[in-house]
Structure formats: structure tokens, C-alpha cells
């Protein structure tokens, strides 16, 4: 999918692939460098304390980025700012705010709305397990109403601050119609977790989402060596997020910002290659009599979910090339059992109701050769506990999906 990034009067219209390479780097030639500078400073010198006081007052009032040189790393950092600018360009939003992790980013969104007296959240399951836990446990003083997409409008209250969806969802890959959901939200901001799709496959802001959340640890970084989160949004909400980030300290380290900006440059290429392999693996799994159901999103992507007829733990223990580990979006392929790890914190009954069965495995497809990956999967499925004969099947997510001929 080749999308086109937004334009400004001073910037030509460019494809996403071109923006991924150049966004956040336009000034490098003028600086006389080719690689992005990495600024590791925690503090910055200034002899004009009156001017600094005025800038701090301005930040306290609006949360806007400070004009002039940085003051302190908890307020802003030039390297992470480059990543924020680039991600906003790719998502088609005014700006973006980076955090130390995806959960820190979600926490900031909830705190920003709670500070405005809007503590109620409407959410659609499934979500990432820790996101579900954060909402359900009420750790931030929020209250959540879980509903399906059709029930969003009826679930909204005067104190509702956010509607939260994840599409494709973790780990079932269920999809929702973002435009229809945004319409149901009315004036309540829609927060769409776009971690699985990335801006390469969909840009939720174009469908009415005001807030786009990423665990940047995953595809945006792309190499399994960065822990980060980011929120793409309008400048008004970004100001509130920056104030929360400053107060709570959930800042992104500059080295992570540097690695994330580097990761964005190859994001379109990585997503296209991994998606092609994932689609082929989904097709082969759907035809395999040892597999009961396969889920693969209509929009494509590099994630595959499938239910085995035998023991899923035997499959996890049987892979040799594929890495049995949590997380996703790296250049190497990972497999995990959501009911045991990523969604263990979600109550069992709720896991089951949202499609996270005990037989479900989640596969994050990397850049290896498809035949090598299939050979490894097939051997893991061939264990004595995984060979019960059955008719192969392909089950799509509850809200859309695609099957194979």
C-alpha cells in the first residue's frame, strides 16, 4: 500500500516511502552532516535565567515545545524531536509525542483526560493485555466500559474522555471500521492503537481518530533493540501529553529516538516484505490439518494468529529457527502463546469472550525466507500432541478478515 504523506506550502507532496527516508532529516545537509546527530545532554547551559523563567511559564500554560535551545532533557530533546516530527508526518497528524514505552504513552493519554475531569473510558476488546489490565484495574483512577463497536455510542457518558480501539487487535487480529467508530464517538476523542498496522497499512487520523498510539518498540523500531511509545495527535492534545511527560518523567532516551528514526527509514520496505511472507504462511497454515483456525487481517500485515488442534505449548517448545518470545515487529520471526504471557493479566473469562483461546498462538513474521519459516513451523506442529487429524479451516476475525482460495 503506497500512501501519500500530507503537504505544507513549503513541502512537496511525497509518498510514504520517501517520507520515511527523509522526514526529520531535511536540515542535515545544511548542518554539514549525513547521519542524524545524537544529543545525549541531560541539561543545557543558559545565562539568562529571566528568559528561561518566561519559557518555563509558557510551557506550563500550554505544553508547547519551547522556542530556542533546550533547557532540560525531561522537557525536550533535539534527537527525539526529530523522531516525533517524522512519525507525525507518516501518520498525517500535526505532531507527535514520544515516551519511554507504549504503556507510558497510554498512561499519559489517560492522565491527560483525567486531569480534565474525564475519567471514564469506553473500550473494545481485545486490546494488548497490559492495556486491558491498566484500564480494568483502575490504577489511574479511570473507569472503563467494555463494549463491541456497535455499542460505543450508547456507552458514552458525559464524563467519557476517550474511546479506545486497537485494529488489527492484539492478539486475535480482529479489525474494526475506524470511520464508523469515529462517527459513533461524536465529540469524544477516538484513540486508535496502530501498532500492528503502522502508517504503512493504515493511517487512523484519516478515518477520524484524534489520537494514534504506537508501541514503537515493535515495527517502528523494527530490530528488537528499542523500548518506546509514541502518540500522534493534534497540537492541543500534544501539549497536555508533554505536561504529563514532564511531570511523570516517562521520557524517551535520545539513543532510542535515534534508533527509532533510523527504523522509520526502512519501515515501508520491512512491512511489505514481512507482510508477503505472513500472507503465504497464513495460507499454508489454513491448509494444514494440524491447525484448527487461522486469522489474518483484511488489510494485510506481518502478524498471523492461529489455533492448533494439539498442545500449543509443544509448538512453542518445538520451534528452532523462530524465536519463542513476547513482543513483535522485529526483523526475526517470533511466536508466543498469548493466554500464557501477553494476555495472562486479562481474566480468563474475558480472554475467552474476546477470542483469546488456550489454543491460540501469535506469530510475528520477520524477514526470513518463507520456506525456512514453514519448515520450522511444520516440524513444531508435527509433535505427537499436535497431529490430531481434522478438517483444516480458516477463521477470519470477528470484524472482517480475508480467506485464501
C-alpha positions in Angstrom: 0.0 0.0 0.0 1.7 3.2 -1.2 0.1 6.1 0.7 0.9 9.8 0.2 2.0 12.0 3.1 0.4 15.3 3.8 1.8 18.6 2.4 2.6 22.1 3.6 3.1 25.2 1.5 6.9 24.7 1.7 7.0 20.9 1.2 6.1 18.9 -1.9 3.7 16.0 -1.9 5.6 12.8 -1.3 4.9 9.1 -1.0 5.1 7.4 2.4 8.3 5.6 1.3 10.1 8.8 0.6 8.9 10.5 3.8 10.1 7.5 5.8 13.6 8.1 4.5 13.7 11.9 4.7 11.3 13.1 7.4 13.1 14.6 10.3 16.4 14.8 8.4 15.8 17.8 6.0 18.3 20.0 7.7 21.2 17.6 7.7 22.9 18.9 4.6 22.8 22.5 5.9 24.4 21.2 9.1 27.1 19.6 7.1 26.4 16.0 8.3 24.8 13.0 6.7 23.8 11.0 9.8 21.3 12.3 12.4 23.1 14.0 15.3 22.7 12.2 18.7 22.3 14.6 21.5 22.8 12.9 24.9 22.8 16.0 27.1 20.6 16.0 30.1 20.9 19.7 30.7 21.8 22.8 28.6 23.6 26.0 29.7 21.8 29.3 29.8 23.0 32.6 31.4 19.6 34.4 31.0 17.5 33.0 33.9 14.8 35.6 33.3 14.3 34.4 29.8 14.3 30.8 31.0 11.6 31.6 33.5 9.4 33.0 30.8 9.9 29.9 28.7 9.0 27.6 31.6 5.9 29.7 32.2 4.9 29.3 28.6 5.3 25.5 28.8 3.3 25.4 32.0 0.5 27.2 30.3 0.2 25.3 27.0 2.7 22.3 27.0 4.0 23.6 23.7 7.5 23.0 22.5 10.0 25.5 23.8 11.3 28.1 21.4 15.1 28.3 21.3 17.7 25.9 22.7 16.6 23.1 25.0 16.5 23.6 28.8 16.4 20.1 30.3 16.0 16.6 28.8 12.8 16.0 30.6 11.2 18.9 28.7 12.6 18.1 25.2 15.5 16.6 23.3 16.6 17.5 19.7 17.1 13.9 18.7 13.8 12.6 20.0 12.0 15.6 18.5 13.3 14.6 15.0 11.6 11.2 15.5 8.4 12.8 16.7 8.3 15.1 13.7 8.9 12.2 11.3 6.3 9.9 12.8 3.7 12.7 12.7 4.4 13.2 9.0 3.9 9.4 8.4 0.7 9.3 10.3 -0.6 12.6 8.9 -1.1 14.4 12.2 0.0 17.8 13.4 2.6 16.4 15.8 3.6 13.5 18.0 4.9 13.0 21.5 7.4 10.2 22.3 7.5 8.2 25.6 9.7 5.6 27.3 7.3 2.8 26.4 4.0 2.1 24.8 2.4 1.8 28.2 3.9 5.1 29.3 2.3 6.6 26.2 -1.2 5.2 27.0 -0.8 6.2 30.7 -0.1 9.8 29.6 -3.3 9.8 27.4 -5.4 8.6 30.3 -3.9 11.1 32.8 -4.3 14.0 30.3 -8.0 13.2 30.0 -8.4 12.6 33.8 -6.9 15.9 34.5 -9.7 17.5 32.5 -12.2 15.6 34.7 -12.9 12.9 32.1 -12.1 9.7 33.9 -14.4 7.3 32.0 -13.2 5.3 29.1 -15.1 3.2 26.5 -13.0 0.4 25.1 -13.4 -2.5 22.7 -11.7 -5.9 23.4 -9.4 -7.3 22.6 -6.6 -4.9 23.4 -3.0 -5.6 24.3 -3.1 -7.4 27.6 -1.3 -4.7 29.6 -3.6 -2.0 28.1 -6.6 -4.1 29.2 -5.1 -4.5 32.7 -4.3 -0.8 33.1 -8.0 0.0 32.3 -9.6 -2.8 34.2 -7.6 -2.4 37.4 -8.3 1.3 37.7 -4.7 2.0 38.6 -5.0 5.6 37.3 -8.5 6.2 38.8 -10.2 5.6 35.5 -13.4 3.6 34.9 -13.8 1.5 31.8 -16.9 0.3 30.0 -16.2 -2.6 27.6 -18.4 -2.9 24.6 -18.4 -4.0 21.0 -18.1 -1.4 18.2 -21.9 -1.3 17.8 -22.4 -0.3 21.4 -19.9 2.6 21.6 -22.4 5.4 21.2 -24.7 4.0 23.9 -21.7 3.5 26.3 -20.6 7.2 26.1 -21.3 9.3 29.2 -20.8 13.0 30.0 -17.5 12.1 31.7 -16.2 9.9 28.9 -12.7 11.1 28.0 -11.6 8.5 25.4 -12.8 5.7 23.2 -10.1 3.2 22.7 -9.8 0.5 20.0 -6.9 -1.5 18.6 -7.1 -2.6 14.9 -5.9 -5.1 13.9 -6.3 -6.2 17.5 -3.7 -7.9 19.7 -3.6 -10.9 19.5 -6.7 -12.0 17.5 -6.2 -9.6 14.6 -9.9 -8.6 14.7 -10.5 -5.4 12.7 -12.9 -2.6 13.3 -14.2 0.1 10.9 -12.4 3.1 12.1 -14.5 5.6 10.2 -17.7 4.1 11.7 -16.3 4.0 15.2 -15.1 7.6 14.9 -18.6 8.6 13.9 -20.1 6.8 16.9 -17.7 8.7 19.2 -19.3 12.0 18.5 -17.1 14.7 20.2 -15.2 12.1 22.4 -11.7 11.6 21.1 -11.0 8.2 19.5 -7.7 6.7 20.4 -6.6 4.0 17.9 -3.7 1.7 18.6 -2.0 1.4 15.3 0.9 -0.8 16.4 0.1 -3.8 14.2 -0.8 -1.9 11.0 1.7 1.0 11.2 1.1 4.0 8.9 2.2 1.8 6.0 -1.1 -0.1 6.1 -3.5 2.5 7.6 -3.5 6.0 9.0 -6.3 6.2 11.6 -6.3 10.0 11.6 -7.6 10.0 8.1 -10.6 8.0 9.3 -11.4 10.3 12.2 -9.2 9.1 15.1 -7.8 12.1 17.0 -5.2 10.1 18.8 -2.9 7.4 17.2 -0.9 5.3 19.6 2.1 3.1 18.9 4.2 0.8 20.9 7.2 2.0 19.0 9.1 -1.0 20.5 7.6 -3.0 17.7 7.6 -2.2 13.9 8.7 1.5 14.2 12.0 0.4 15.8 11.9 -2.9 13.9 15.0 -4.6 15.3 14.1 -5.6 18.9 16.5 -3.1 20.5 14.3 -0.2 21.4 11.7 0.2 24.2 9.5 3.2 23.3 6.0 4.6 22.7 4.6 7.5 20.7 1.3 9.3 20.3 0.5 11.1 17.0 -2.2 13.7 17.5 -3.1 17.4 17.2 -1.0 20.1 18.9 -3.7 20.8 21.6 -3.6 17.3 22.9 0.1 17.1 22.5 0.5 20.0 24.8 -1.3 18.1 27.6 0.8 15.0 26.9 4.1 16.9 27.1 3.0 18.3 30.5 2.2 14.8 31.7 5.5 13.5 30.4 7.4 16.3 32.1 5.6 15.7 35.4 5.9 11.9 35.4 9.3 11.5 33.8 8.2 9.0 31.1 10.7 10.4 28.6 12.2 8.7 25.7 16.0 8.3 25.8 17.8 10.1 23.0 19.5 7.0 21.8 16.1 5.3 21.4 14.9 8.3 19.5 17.9 8.0 17.2 17.3 4.3 16.6 13.6 4.9 16.0 14.3 7.5 13.4 16.7 5.0 11.7 14.0 2.3 11.9 11.4 4.5 10.2 13.6 4.8 7.1 13.2 1.0 6.4 9.6 0.7 7.7 7.8 0.5 4.4 10.3 -2.0 2.9 10.2 -4.2 6.0 6.4 -4.1 6.2 5.9 -5.0 2.6 8.4 -7.9 2.7 7.1 -9.3 6.1 3.5 -9.0 5.0 4.1 -11.0 1.9 5.6 -13.8 3.9 2.9 -13.6 6.5 0.2 -14.0 3.9 1.8 -17.1 2.5 2.3 -18.6 5.9 -1.4 -17.9 6.7 -2.3 -19.7 3.5 -0.2 -22.7 4.3 -1.4 -22.9 7.9 -5.1 -22.7 6.7 -4.5 -25.8 4.6 -2.7 -27.8 7.3 -4.8 -30.5 9.1 -3.0 -29.8 12.4 -4.4 -26.3 12.5 -7.9 -25.6 13.5 -8.3 -21.9 12.5 -6.2 -19.1 11.1 -6.7 -15.4 11.4 -5.2 -12.9 9.1 -6.3 -9.3 8.7 -8.1 -7.9 5.6 -5.6 -5.1 5.4 -2.7 -7.5 5.5 0.3 -7.1 7.7 3.1 -9.2 9.3 1.0 -10.8 12.1 -0.7 -14.2 11.9 -2.8 -15.8 14.7 -3.7 -19.5 14.5 -5.3 -22.1 16.8 -3.7 -25.6 16.9 -5.6 -28.8 17.4 -3.0 -30.2 19.7 -0.9 -28.7 22.5 0.2 -25.1 21.8 2.9 -25.3 24.4 4.5 -28.2 22.4 4.6 -25.9 19.3 6.3 -23.2 21.3 8.9 -25.6 22.6 9.4 -27.2 19.2 10.5 -24.2 17.1 14.2 -23.8 16.3 14.5 -21.0 13.8 11.6 -19.0 15.1 12.2 -17.4 18.5 9.7 -18.2 21.2 9.4 -14.8 22.8 7.0 -11.9 23.6 6.9 -8.7 21.6 6.7 -8.4 17.8 7.7 -6.4 14.8 11.3 -7.3 14.6 13.3 -8.5 11.6 13.3 -12.0 13.0 10.1 -14.1 13.5 8.7 -14.5 17.0 6.0 -16.8 18.3 4.1 -16.7 21.6 1.1 -18.1 23.5 -1.0 -15.1 24.4 -3.0 -16.9 27.1 0.2 -17.6 29.0 2.1 -14.4 28.6 0.9 -11.2 26.8 -2.7 -11.6 27.9 -2.2 -13.5 31.1 -3.2 -10.5 33.1 -6.6 -10.4 31.5 -9.2 -12.5 33.4 -9.7 -15.9 31.7 -13.4 -15.4 31.1 -12.7 -12.1 29.3 -9.9 -13.6 27.3 -12.2 -16.4 26.1 -15.0 -14.0 25.2 -12.7 -11.8 23.1 -11.3 -14.8 21.2 -8.1 -15.4 23.1 -8.4 -19.1 23.4 -6.0 -21.5 25.1 -5.2 -22.9 21.7 -4.2 -19.6 20.1 -0.7 -18.8 19.0 0.5 -15.4 17.8 3.2 -15.3 15.1 5.1 -12.1 14.3 6.7 -12.7 10.9 10.1 -11.3 10.1 12.3 -11.1 7.1 13.5 -14.8 6.8 12.8 -16.9 3.8 9.2 -18.2 3.8 10.2 -21.8 3.1 12.7 -21.8 6.0 10.0 -20.5 8.3 7.4 -23.0 7.1 9.9 -25.9 7.6 10.4 -24.8 11.2 6.7 -24.4 11.9 5.8 -27.7 10.2 8.3 -29.6 12.3 7.0 -27.9 15.5 3.4 -28.9 14.5 4.5 -32.5 13.9 5.0 -33.3 17.5 2.8 -36.2 18.9 0.5 -33.7 20.7 -0.1 -31.6 17.5 -1.1 -34.2 14.9 -4.7 -35.0 15.6 -6.5 -35.3 12.2 -9.1 -32.7 11.5 -10.5 -30.7 8.6 -8.4 -27.6 8.1 -10.1 -24.3 8.5 -9.7 -20.6 8.1 -11.5 -18.3 10.5 -11.4 -14.6 10.0 -11.6 -12.0 12.8 -15.0 -11.1 14.1 -14.9 -7.7 12.3 -13.6 -8.5 8.9 -10.7 -10.5 7.5 -9.8 -12.4 4.4 -9.6 -16.0 3.4 -7.5 -17.9 0.9 -8.7 -19.8 -2.1 
